[in-house]
Amino acid sequence: MANIQIVKGHPNGLMTLFFSEMWERVCYYGMRVLLTLYLVKSLMNGDADAALIYGAYTGLVYAAPILGGKMADKFLGYRNAVMLGAILMAIGEFVILGGSEEFLMIGMGALIVGNGYFKANISTIVGKLYKDNDPRRDSGFTIFYIGINIGALLATTVIAYVGETYGFKYGFALAGFGMLLGLIIFWVGRENYSAAEGLGFTEEGKQKVFGFLNKAHMVGILSLLLIPVAYFLIRQNSWLDYILLGLFIFISYVLIKAGIDADSKEKVKIWKDRMIALLIFMVINIAFWACFEQAGTSLTLFADRNVDRSIMGWEMPASMTQFFNPFFIIVFGSIFSVMWVKLAKVGKNPSIPMKFAFGILQLALGFLATNIGLQFVNEAYQVPLLTLVILYLLHTTGELFLSPIGLSMVTKLSPKNIAGTAMGAWFLSFAIANYVGGKIAAFTGGHGGEQALTAAEGLDKYISIFSIIGFVLIGIAVLIALSNKPLKKLMHGVE
């Protein structure tokens, strides 16, 4: 039977999910890689406005899976949630082709809601292909992660090039077709992953509401109403200041209360401390990703204006410079996974706090590398492309110190009865980080309107702000390193 066939030691469904996710990432990153330049160059937004719109959009994208996961658990089932998400994302891309800011905002709303359903639940299906304690699970997720980065690489090369060379609408259209391809692969190959549990409507989801409509149908219909909500929050993005802060305070209360509610005094101390540690790591995670996500905003505009992108007579599109990150992930990802195993065998594997500290330090050094490029500036006030290559190399190695262990750490630190809530809290930290990243990028604004900067003034402003980011990150890295022992004590043996 198809559902028990094994491909290279893994369930057959893994490759169906691999390609479905790969094409969904082509869709998501294809839109994201062009978004800032489209806002600035086609829709004539100022840099600061474009950065805030980008930050609100990506922040909501990361917040949406919290709701998407819950709706799938309770009503829709995982396969139906993924299908709904894929359809909404494809619609969102094609709506953007309307060519106005209104169409863009509506399209982004559909992409946010769709991503919430797709992203939260396709990973869940991957996990459900394996039984508990199956030693192949980590390897399976590693393969799946490679699919994500191949999708990101395709988006940041092919779609970035087409969008900037032939017109943004062609890039967005390609992203939409990528999502349709992912949807077709997911549906045609559904037998391959049919052994996974919870794919169809849940028992509660099947309960009739009126007529032939059940609760799951109603969730799907009501999801469409979230599109104008997302539209409003992107437009009035300052509301997210209060919403995200309120959610962080609420989730902090929920996590610490869960630790206090443990069933014995000994466990109360352990779980409460671990929840405090998790909240501290969430703040660190926000700091890292808020700066890392400059890739889609300030670093892309920096590449457009102040980086010499000529390669043997060919000029690389500015958005295409974002491809360095997924490229380096694919190159170094497996090396790092082997490195951690070997370091653990000889007792030299850094603690989780130290990995976070080293990750943030490398992120800092990437931003400071722009000062080296400043020494080789040309007459057009452009730094060499090698400046961005070094920056993204350091950002990627920093990511590999911090990102892969984050999800694993959350599952180890949190009690099983609130594992889903803790994972939702971790996703919330990414949402906050992306939104804060937009606010940071807004400081590099000033290139549009009456106060347009010259190339020289723009270069000076970019390097100045990147340097400030770098020095602040070094301070954070040092603080984490000095807090290594207290943090390890709060973690009570979690490695």
Backbone torsions as a table, in degrees:
resi	resn	phi	psi	omega
1	MET	NA	148.7	-176.2
2	ALA	-62.1	-33.5	-173.6
3	ASN	-77.3	-6.6	177.2
4	ILE	-119.7	5.4	175.7
5	GLN	-65.0	147.9	-178.8
6	ILE	-116.9	129.8	176.0
7	VAL	-113.4	113.0	179.7
8	LYS	50.7	44.5	174.6
9	GLY	84.3	1.2	-179.7
10	HIS	-123.0	155.9	175.6
11	PRO	-54.6	141.8	-176.4
12	ASN	-58.4	-32.2	-178.3
13	GLY	-62.9	-19.9	-177.5
14	LEU	-59.0	-41.6	-176.6
15	MET	-73.4	-31.4	174.0
16	THR	-61.7	-46.0	-179.8
17	LEU	-69.7	-35.4	177.0
18	PHE	-55.7	-51.4	-176.3
19	PHE	-75.1	-31.8	176.3
20	SER	-63.2	-46.7	179.6
21	GLU	-67.6	-37.9	-179.9
22	MET	-59.3	-45.7	-178.5
23	TRP	-73.7	-29.6	174.3
24	GLU	-65.1	-38.6	178.1
25	ARG	-68.5	-33.6	173.2
26	VAL	-58.2	-42.7	179.2
27	CYS	-64.5	-52.4	-174.9
28	TYR	-64.6	-52.4	-177.8
29	TYR	-70.8	-28.1	176.9
30	GLY	-62.0	-40.0	177.3
31	MET	-72.3	-44.5	-174.9
32	ARG	-65.3	-37.3	-175.6
33	VAL	-66.0	-26.5	-178.2
34	LEU	-99.0	-12.8	-167.0
35	LEU	-58.7	-52.4	-176.2
36	THR	-62.3	-45.7	-179.8
37	LEU	-65.4	-36.0	177.9
38	TYR	-64.7	-43.0	178.7
39	LEU	-63.2	-41.2	-175.5
40	VAL	-80.8	-44.4	-171.8
41	LYS	-89.3	-35.7	-177.9
42	SER	-96.9	-42.8	-176.6
43	LEU	-95.6	-0.4	171.8
44	MET	59.3	36.5	171.7
45	ASN	-78.7	152.2	170.9
46	GLY	-71.6	161.5	-178.8
47	ASP	-56.0	-46.4	-176.0
48	ALA	-64.2	-44.1	178.9
49	ASP	-62.9	-42.4	179.6
50	ALA	-62.2	-41.4	-179.7
51	ALA	-64.5	-40.2	-179.5
52	LEU	-69.6	-38.0	176.2
53	ILE	-64.6	-45.4	178.8
54	TYR	-59.9	-45.5	-178.9
55	GLY	-63.8	-41.6	178.5
56	ALA	-64.7	-43.0	-179.7
57	TYR	-62.3	-53.2	-176.9
58	THR	-68.4	-32.3	175.8
59	GLY	-62.5	-45.0	179.0
60	LEU	-68.2	-33.3	176.8
61	VAL	-59.1	-41.3	-178.8
62	TYR	-79.1	-23.3	178.0
63	ALA	-79.6	-31.8	-174.0
64	ALA	-58.9	-36.9	-179.5
65	PRO	-61.3	-21.4	177.7
66	ILE	-62.2	-45.8	178.8
67	LEU	-74.6	-41.4	-179.0
68	GLY	-59.6	-39.2	178.4
69	GLY	-66.7	-41.5	-179.4
70	LYS	-66.3	-41.6	180.0
71	MET	-65.6	-36.0	177.9
72	ALA	-68.8	-44.3	179.1
73	ASP	-58.7	-42.7	-169.7
74	LYS	-90.6	-36.1	-171.2
75	PHE	-127.8	-54.3	-164.3
76	LEU	-80.2	-34.8	-166.8
77	GLY	83.1	158.4	-168.5
78	TYR	-73.9	-41.6	-179.0
79	ARG	-65.0	-44.6	-179.1
80	ASN	-64.1	-37.9	178.8
81	ALA	-64.3	-42.4	178.7
82	VAL	-63.8	-43.0	179.0
83	MET	-61.7	-46.0	178.5
84	LEU	-60.1	-44.3	-179.9
85	GLY	-62.2	-42.7	-179.1
86	ALA	-63.7	-42.6	-179.9
87	ILE	-63.4	-45.3	-179.6
88	LEU	-64.1	-39.4	179.7
89	MET	-65.7	-42.3	178.5
90	ALA	-62.8	-45.0	178.1
91	ILE	-58.4	-43.5	-179.7
92	GLY	-57.3	-44.9	179.9
93	GLU	-62.4	-42.7	-176.6
94	PHE	-73.7	-29.7	175.6
95	VAL	-63.1	-37.2	-179.6
96	ILE	-58.3	-26.5	-178.5
97	LEU	-64.9	-10.2	174.6
98	GLY	-57.5	-25.9	169.6
99	GLY	89.8	-2.9	178.4
100	SER	-111.8	169.8	178.6
101	GLU	-66.0	-32.8	177.6
102	GLU	-62.1	-47.9	178.9
103	PHE	-62.4	-38.8	178.7
104	LEU	-60.8	-46.3	-177.4
105	MET	-64.6	-41.3	178.1
106	ILE	-65.4	-43.9	177.9
107	GLY	-60.2	-42.1	178.2
108	MET	-63.9	-37.4	177.2
109	GLY	-59.3	-45.2	178.6
110	ALA	-65.1	-38.8	178.5
111	LEU	-64.9	-39.0	179.5
112	ILE	-62.9	-51.1	-178.5
113	VAL	-64.3	-43.9	180.0
114	GLY	-62.4	-44.0	178.6
115	ASN	-62.0	-36.5	178.2
116	GLY	-58.5	-39.2	179.1
117	TYR	-78.3	-41.5	-175.2
118	PHE	-71.4	-56.2	-171.0
119	LYS	-63.5	-39.5	-176.6
120	ALA	-67.1	-30.4	-165.2
121	ASN	-109.0	-22.4	178.0
122	ILE	-69.7	-34.2	176.5
123	SER	-66.7	-35.1	177.3
124	THR	-62.7	-41.0	178.8
125	ILE	-63.2	-40.9	177.3
126	VAL	-56.5	-48.0	179.9
127	GLY	-60.6	-35.5	-176.6
128	LYS	-79.8	-5.7	172.3
129	LEU	-72.1	-18.6	-175.9
130	TYR	-114.3	145.1	175.1
131	LYS	-76.5	162.2	177.1
132	ASP	-56.2	139.9	178.1
133	ASN	66.4	14.6	175.5
134	ASP	-68.6	120.2	-177.1
135	PRO	-64.9	-14.1	-179.3
136	ARG	-82.4	-9.7	-172.1
137	ARG	-60.1	-50.3	-178.4
138	ASP	-60.9	-40.6	178.3
139	SER	-63.9	-39.7	179.0
140	GLY	-62.1	-42.9	179.1
141	PHE	-69.4	-31.3	176.6
142	THR	-64.3	-44.2	177.0
143	ILE	-60.8	-44.4	179.7
144	PHE	-61.0	-39.9	180.0
145	TYR	-64.6	-33.9	176.8
146	ILE	-63.6	-39.3	177.4
147	GLY	-59.6	-41.1	178.1
148	ILE	-58.6	-45.3	-175.9
149	ASN	-75.9	-28.8	173.1
150	ILE	-65.7	-40.9	176.4
151	GLY	-60.9	-44.6	178.8
152	ALA	-63.3	-37.6	179.8
153	LEU	-67.0	-42.6	177.1
154	LEU	-61.7	-41.6	-178.7
155	ALA	-65.4	-43.2	-174.5
156	THR	-82.9	-1.1	173.5
157	THR	-112.6	-69.7	-174.0
158	VAL	-64.0	-54.6	-176.0
159	ILE	-68.6	-39.4	177.3
160	ALA	-59.9	-44.8	-178.8
161	TYR	-65.8	-48.3	-178.9
162	VAL	-62.3	-44.4	-177.6
163	GLY	-62.0	-42.5	-178.4
164	GLU	-82.7	-27.2	-176.0
165	THR	-86.0	-43.2	-173.7
166	TYR	-107.7	-12.7	-179.8
167	GLY	132.2	138.0	-176.8
168	PHE	-57.1	-36.1	-176.7
169	LYS	-61.7	-32.7	179.0
170	TYR	-71.0	-34.5	176.3
171	GLY	-65.8	-46.3	178.8
172	PHE	-63.9	-38.7	178.4
173	ALA	-63.1	-43.4	177.4
174	LEU	-59.9	-41.5	178.4
175	ALA	-61.4	-41.4	178.2
176	GLY	-62.9	-42.8	178.1
177	PHE	-66.2	-33.4	175.3
178	GLY	-59.6	-42.3	179.2
179	MET	-66.7	-40.1	177.2
180	LEU	-61.1	-39.1	178.1
181	LEU	-64.0	-42.9	177.4
182	GLY	-61.9	-40.1	178.9
183	LEU	-63.4	-44.1	-179.8
184	ILE	-62.8	-45.3	179.4
185	ILE	-60.5	-43.3	-178.6
186	PHE	-63.4	-41.1	-177.2
187	TRP	-76.2	-46.3	-178.0
188	VAL	-63.5	-35.7	-177.9
189	GLY	-93.4	19.6	-172.5
190	ARG	-62.0	-28.3	178.6
191	GLU	-66.4	-28.0	-176.3
192	ASN	-65.5	-32.0	-179.4
193	TYR	-110.7	18.5	-174.9
194	SER	-67.9	-15.5	178.3
195	ALA	-72.5	-17.5	178.9
196	ALA	-66.8	143.0	-179.0
197	GLU	-83.3	153.8	170.4
198	GLY	77.2	26.1	-176.8
199	LEU	-77.1	-37.4	-175.7
200	GLY	-92.0	-177.1	177.8
201	PHE	-53.3	139.6	174.7
202	THR	-74.3	169.0	178.2
203	GLU	-59.6	-40.8	178.0
204	GLU	-67.8	-37.2	179.1
205	GLY	-63.7	-28.2	-179.3
206	LYS	-79.3	-12.5	-177.6
207	GLN	-64.4	130.1	-177.0
208	LYS	-70.7	140.2	175.9
209	VAL	-101.3	-56.6	168.8
210	PHE	-160.3	143.3	-176.7
211	GLY	60.5	-136.7	179.5
212	PHE	-86.3	-3.3	-177.2
213	LEU	-81.3	127.2	174.3
214	ASN	-105.9	-178.6	-176.3
215	LYS	-62.4	-37.5	179.7
216	ALA	-64.1	-41.7	176.6
217	HIS	-59.9	-42.2	-178.3
218	MET	-64.3	-37.8	176.9
219	VAL	-60.5	-43.7	178.7
220	GLY	-61.3	-43.3	-179.6
221	ILE	-67.4	-45.7	-178.3
222	LEU	-66.8	-25.1	177.6
223	SER	-60.1	-31.6	179.3
224	LEU	-63.4	-28.9	179.3
225	LEU	-71.4	-17.9	178.1
226	LEU	-73.8	-19.3	-180.0
227	ILE	-62.8	-50.3	175.8
228	PRO	-65.3	-27.5	175.8
229	VAL	-64.5	-47.1	177.7
230	ALA	-61.9	-41.7	176.7
231	TYR	-55.1	-47.7	-178.1
232	PHE	-63.1	-42.8	-177.0
233	LEU	-69.7	-29.2	174.5
234	ILE	-71.1	-42.8	178.6
235	ARG	-63.8	-50.2	-179.1
236	GLN	-101.7	61.0	-169.0
237	ASN	-67.2	-15.5	177.5
238	SER	-65.8	-22.2	176.1
239	TRP	-60.6	-30.0	-178.5
240	LEU	-65.6	-22.7	174.2
241	ASP	-52.6	-49.8	-174.8
242	TYR	-79.8	-37.8	-178.9
243	ILE	-65.0	-49.1	-177.6
244	LEU	-69.4	-38.4	176.7
245	LEU	-64.0	-43.0	178.7
246	GLY	-62.0	-42.2	178.5
247	LEU	-64.4	-38.8	179.7
248	PHE	-65.2	-43.7	178.7
249	ILE	-62.9	-43.4	-179.7
250	PHE	-62.7	-46.8	-177.3
251	ILE	-67.6	-31.9	176.6
252	SER	-63.2	-44.1	178.6
253	TYR	-62.1	-45.5	-178.1
254	VAL	-61.5	-45.2	-177.7
255	LEU	-66.4	-46.2	-178.8
256	ILE	-67.4	-37.9	177.2
257	LYS	-62.9	-38.0	177.9
258	ALA	-62.3	-37.4	176.4
259	GLY	-67.4	-41.2	-179.4
260	ILE	-67.8	-28.7	-177.5
261	ASP	-83.1	10.4	177.9
262	ALA	-60.7	159.0	-169.1
263	ASP	-84.2	4.2	174.9
264	SER	-152.3	158.5	-176.8
265	LYS	-61.5	-39.2	178.9
266	GLU	-60.9	-46.9	-178.4
267	LYS	-68.8	-32.1	177.5
268	VAL	-56.5	-47.3	-179.6
269	LYS	-60.4	-47.4	-176.9
270	ILE	-64.6	-51.7	-174.6
271	TRP	-69.9	-35.8	177.9
272	LYS	-64.1	-44.6	178.2
273	ASP	-61.7	-42.5	-179.4
274	ARG	-64.7	-37.4	178.1
275	MET	-67.1	-37.1	175.7
276	ILE	-63.7	-42.2	177.8
277	ALA	-60.7	-42.9	-179.8
278	LEU	-61.2	-41.4	178.4
279	LEU	-64.3	-38.4	177.4
280	ILE	-64.0	-43.4	178.8
281	PHE	-66.4	-31.1	175.4
282	MET	-62.9	-41.9	178.6
283	VAL	-64.5	-42.0	177.5
284	ILE	-62.4	-42.5	179.4
285	ASN	-60.4	-40.2	177.4
286	ILE	-61.9	-45.3	-179.4
287	ALA	-60.9	-43.3	-178.2
288	PHE	-64.1	-53.5	-171.6
289	TRP	-75.4	-27.2	176.3
290	ALA	-61.5	-36.1	178.8
291	CYS	-83.8	-40.6	179.0
292	PHE	-58.6	-39.3	-175.7
293	GLU	-75.4	7.8	169.5
294	GLN	-63.9	-14.2	-179.3
295	ALA	-53.6	-41.7	-175.7
296	GLY	-85.1	-9.7	-176.7
297	THR	-121.4	-92.7	-172.0
298	SER	-62.3	-36.7	-178.4
299	LEU	-71.9	-32.5	176.8
300	THR	-70.3	-41.6	177.6
301	LEU	-68.3	-35.2	174.3
302	PHE	-60.9	-44.5	178.4
303	ALA	-62.8	-38.0	-178.1
304	ASP	-66.9	-36.5	-170.3
305	ARG	-105.4	-33.5	-168.2
306	ASN	-129.6	20.9	176.0
307	VAL	-124.5	129.5	177.0
308	ASP	-77.7	104.3	-173.4
309	ARG	-100.1	16.3	-179.9
310	SER	-76.1	128.7	177.7
311	ILE	-128.7	102.7	178.9
312	MET	51.2	46.1	176.4
313	GLY	90.3	-11.9	178.5
314	TRP	-103.8	134.0	178.9
315	GLU	-99.6	117.8	177.7
316	MET	-67.1	130.2	175.1
317	PRO	-59.2	145.9	-176.3
318	ALA	-59.3	-42.0	-178.6
319	SER	-64.0	-26.8	-177.1
320	MET	-69.5	-18.1	178.5
321	THR	-65.0	-16.2	177.6
322	GLN	-70.6	-10.2	-177.8
323	PHE	-71.5	-19.3	-177.3
324	PHE	-58.5	-37.5	-177.7
325	ASN	-64.1	-56.6	178.5
326	PRO	-62.5	-31.4	177.4
327	PHE	-62.4	-47.9	-179.5
328	PHE	-68.2	-32.1	176.3
329	ILE	-60.8	-46.4	-179.8
330	ILE	-64.2	-39.0	-178.9
331	VAL	-69.0	-45.7	-171.2
332	PHE	-99.7	-14.0	-174.2
333	GLY	-55.0	-51.4	-177.9
334	SER	-68.7	-32.3	178.3
335	ILE	-62.5	-43.7	-179.6
336	PHE	-66.3	-39.8	-178.7
337	SER	-64.0	-37.6	176.5
338	VAL	-70.3	-39.8	-178.5
339	MET	-59.1	-43.5	-179.1
340	TRP	-63.1	-39.6	180.0
341	VAL	-63.8	-44.4	-177.9
342	LYS	-67.9	-40.1	178.3
343	LEU	-64.7	-36.7	178.8
344	ALA	-64.7	-37.1	-178.4
345	LYS	-65.1	-32.3	-179.1
346	VAL	-99.8	8.3	176.6
347	GLY	73.8	23.1	-177.6
348	LYS	-112.8	8.8	-178.2
349	ASN	-68.7	122.4	-178.0
350	PRO	-62.2	151.4	175.5
351	SER	-66.4	164.7	179.2
352	ILE	-58.4	-46.8	177.7
353	PRO	-58.6	-39.0	-179.3
354	MET	-70.1	-34.3	175.6
355	LYS	-63.1	-41.6	177.1
356	PHE	-62.8	-42.0	-179.7
357	ALA	-63.8	-45.8	178.7
358	PHE	-64.3	-37.1	178.4
359	GLY	-62.7	-45.0	-179.9
360	ILE	-69.1	-34.7	177.8
361	LEU	-62.2	-43.5	179.6
362	GLN	-66.9	-36.7	175.1
363	LEU	-59.6	-43.1	179.0
364	ALA	-61.6	-46.6	-178.2
365	LEU	-63.2	-32.5	176.6
366	GLY	-61.1	-46.4	178.6
367	PHE	-65.3	-39.6	-178.7
368	LEU	-69.9	-21.0	178.4
369	ALA	-62.3	-20.9	178.2
370	THR	-63.5	-25.3	177.2
371	ASN	-68.0	-30.4	176.6
372	ILE	-68.3	-43.1	178.2
373	GLY	-59.2	-30.7	-179.0
374	LEU	-62.4	-23.7	-179.7
375	GLN	-75.5	-12.8	-176.2
376	PHE	-122.8	30.2	-176.3
377	VAL	-68.1	142.3	179.9
378	ASN	-92.5	-174.6	-175.0
379	GLU	-69.5	-17.7	178.0
380	ALA	-92.6	13.2	-178.7
381	TYR	58.9	45.4	176.9
382	GLN	-118.0	138.3	175.9
383	VAL	-89.9	160.2	-179.8
384	PRO	-65.1	151.8	178.0
385	LEU	-59.3	-30.2	179.5
386	LEU	-56.3	-27.3	177.4
387	THR	-57.7	-46.9	179.5
388	LEU	-71.9	-32.9	177.6
389	VAL	-60.3	-47.6	179.3
390	ILE	-64.6	-43.4	179.6
391	LEU	-58.0	-50.5	-177.1
392	TYR	-70.4	-30.1	175.4
393	LEU	-61.9	-48.3	179.6
394	LEU	-66.7	-37.6	177.7
395	HIS	-64.8	-37.8	-178.5
396	THR	-71.7	-43.5	177.7
397	THR	-64.8	-34.5	174.8
398	GLY	-63.4	-41.7	177.4
399	GLU	-60.1	-41.4	-178.1
400	LEU	-70.3	-21.2	173.2
401	PHE	-75.4	-28.9	-168.7
402	LEU	-111.5	-46.3	-168.4
403	SER	-68.9	-50.5	-174.5
404	PRO	-61.5	-29.5	-177.4
405	ILE	-85.7	-12.7	-175.6
406	GLY	-60.9	-52.4	-177.9
407	LEU	-63.8	-41.5	178.2
408	SER	-61.8	-41.7	179.9
409	MET	-60.9	-40.5	-179.1
410	VAL	-61.2	-44.4	-178.7
411	THR	-66.6	-29.6	179.9
412	LYS	-78.8	-35.6	-175.3
413	LEU	-79.9	-25.6	-171.0
414	SER	-98.1	143.6	174.0
415	PRO	-61.0	147.1	-175.5
416	LYS	-60.4	-32.0	-176.4
417	ASN	-71.6	-11.9	176.1
418	ILE	-127.4	25.5	-177.6
419	ALA	-59.1	-41.5	179.7
420	GLY	-65.3	-41.3	178.9
421	THR	-63.9	-41.9	-180.0
422	ALA	-64.0	-39.7	178.5
423	MET	-67.2	-37.3	175.7
424	GLY	-61.4	-39.1	177.9
425	ALA	-63.4	-39.0	179.1
426	TRP	-64.5	-42.1	175.7
427	PHE	-62.8	-36.5	178.8
428	LEU	-61.4	-35.7	179.2
429	SER	-64.1	-34.7	176.0
430	PHE	-68.3	-39.2	179.0
431	ALA	-61.5	-47.0	179.2
432	ILE	-62.6	-41.7	-178.8
433	ALA	-60.4	-45.3	-179.2
434	ASN	-65.0	-38.9	179.4
435	TYR	-67.5	-44.8	177.8
436	VAL	-63.8	-35.7	177.2
437	GLY	-58.8	-38.1	176.0
438	GLY	-63.6	-39.1	179.3
439	LYS	-67.5	-39.0	177.0
440	ILE	-62.8	-45.3	-179.1
441	ALA	-61.9	-30.4	-179.6
442	ALA	-62.3	-24.9	178.8
443	PHE	-67.6	-21.8	179.5
444	THR	-86.6	2.6	-179.9
445	GLY	-65.6	176.5	180.0
446	GLY	118.1	6.5	-179.7
447	HIS	-92.5	-7.4	-177.6
448	GLY	-113.1	164.7	174.5
449	GLY	74.8	-156.1	-174.3
450	GLU	-68.3	-26.4	-176.6
451	GLN	-98.2	33.0	-178.9
452	ALA	-57.6	135.3	-179.0
453	LEU	-88.1	150.0	171.4
454	THR	-73.2	168.7	178.9
455	ALA	-58.7	-40.6	-179.8
456	ALA	-66.1	-44.7	-179.6
457	GLU	-66.9	-38.6	179.0
458	GLY	-63.7	-45.1	178.7
459	LEU	-60.2	-44.7	-179.8
460	ASP	-61.3	-40.7	-178.5
461	LYS	-68.3	-44.4	178.5
462	TYR	-59.4	-50.3	-176.7
463	ILE	-63.2	-38.3	179.4
464	SER	-61.8	-47.6	-178.0
465	ILE	-71.2	-39.7	176.8
466	PHE	-61.8	-35.7	178.4
467	SER	-67.5	-42.1	177.4
468	ILE	-60.6	-45.8	178.0
469	ILE	-57.4	-45.5	-179.1
470	GLY	-59.5	-47.0	-177.6
471	PHE	-68.7	-37.7	176.8
472	VAL	-63.0	-41.9	179.6
473	LEU	-65.1	-36.9	176.2
474	ILE	-61.5	-42.1	177.6
475	GLY	-60.1	-42.3	179.0
476	ILE	-64.9	-43.1	-179.6
477	ALA	-61.4	-43.3	178.4
478	VAL	-63.4	-42.6	179.7
479	LEU	-61.5	-41.8	178.4
480	ILE	-65.1	-43.6	-179.8
481	ALA	-61.1	-41.6	178.3
482	LEU	-68.0	-24.2	-179.5
483	SER	-94.6	10.6	-175.6
484	ASN	-54.9	-50.9	-176.9
485	LYS	-65.8	-48.5	177.4
486	PRO	-59.0	-37.9	179.1
487	LEU	-66.7	-42.5	178.6
488	LYS	-63.4	-35.1	178.4
489	LYS	-65.2	-40.7	177.7
490	LEU	-65.3	-27.3	-175.7
491	MET	-81.9	-13.8	175.8
492	HIS	48.6	57.4	171.8
493	GLY	90.7	-6.1	178.1
494	VAL	-71.1	126.2	-178.4
495	GLU	-111.5	NA	NA
